[in-house]
């Protein structure tokens, strides 16, 4: 006999299907960022949110803000590879706290 699904499970499944899949978690986003941006940039930046295909990344200084802005297209391409349904269309860099 199959166990009946709870209302919570049903609602989660409906929302997941409507949104086109699951959203990547914080750890997954940080891992993707590290692979796409590189080790040096990872030490000076941190992704803080992903909303509507826009990744917001804090950087620890204006030099890294400039550096990453110049590499933005390449990073977006790397972030999109192997992630169907999770395409990042833009990255917004801002100076902020990086831990």
C-alpha positions in Angstrom: 0.0 0.0 0.0 1.2 3.5 -0.9 1.4 6.1 1.8 -0.8 9.1 1.1 1.0 12.4 0.3 0.7 15.2 2.7 -0.6 18.6 1.7 2.8 20.1 2.2 4.4 17.6 -0.2 1.7 18.2 -2.8 2.1 22.0 -2.7 5.9 21.6 -2.9 5.6 19.4 -6.0 3.1 21.8 -7.7 5.4 24.8 -7.1 8.4 22.9 -8.3 6.6 21.9 -11.5 5.4 25.4 -12.1 8.8 27.0 -11.6 10.4 24.6 -14.1 12.6 22.8 -11.6 14.4 23.2 -8.4 16.5 26.2 -7.6 20.1 25.7 -6.9 21.0 25.9 -3.2 23.5 28.2 -1.6 26.3 25.6 -1.7 25.6 24.7 -5.3 25.7 28.4 -6.3 29.0 28.9 -4.5 30.5 25.8 -6.1 29.4 26.9 -9.5 30.8 30.4 -8.9 34.1 29.0 -7.8 34.5 26.9 -10.9 33.4 29.7 -13.2 35.2 32.6 -11.7 38.4 30.9 -10.6 40.3 30.5 -7.4 41.7 34.0 -7.1 38.4 35.7 -7.8 36.7 33.3 -5.3 38.9 34.6 -2.5 37.7 38.2 -3.2 34.0 37.6 -4.1 30.9 35.8 -2.9 27.6 35.1 -4.6 24.8 36.4 -2.4 21.6 35.8 -4.3 20.0 34.4 -7.5 16.7 35.9 -8.5 15.1 35.9 -11.9 18.3 34.5 -13.6 20.4 37.4 -12.2 23.3 36.4 -9.9 24.3 39.1 -7.4 27.9 38.9 -6.3 29.6 40.8 -3.5 33.3 41.8 -4.1 35.7 43.2 -1.6 37.1 46.1 -3.5 36.8 48.3 -6.6 39.7 46.5 -8.4 37.9 43.2 -8.2 34.7 44.8 -9.2 36.4 46.0 -12.4 38.2 42.8 -13.0 35.1 40.6 -12.7 33.0 43.0 -14.7 35.5 42.7 -17.6 35.2 38.9 -17.4 31.4 38.8 -16.9 30.5 37.4 -20.3 33.0 34.5 -20.0 31.8 33.7 -16.4 28.1 33.7 -17.6 29.0 31.2 -20.3 30.8 29.0 -17.8 27.9 29.2 -15.4 25.5 28.1 -18.1 27.3 25.0 -19.2 25.9 21.8 -17.9 23.0 23.4 -16.1 19.9 23.1 -18.3 17.0 25.2 -16.9 19.3 27.1 -14.7 20.7 29.7 -17.1 22.1 32.8 -15.6 21.4 35.7 -17.9 23.2 38.4 -15.9 25.6 39.0 -13.0 25.5 42.2 -10.9 28.6 42.9 -8.9 28.6 45.2 -5.9 31.1 46.0 -3.2 30.1 44.3 0.0 31.1 41.8 2.7 33.0 38.7 1.5 33.6 36.0 4.0 
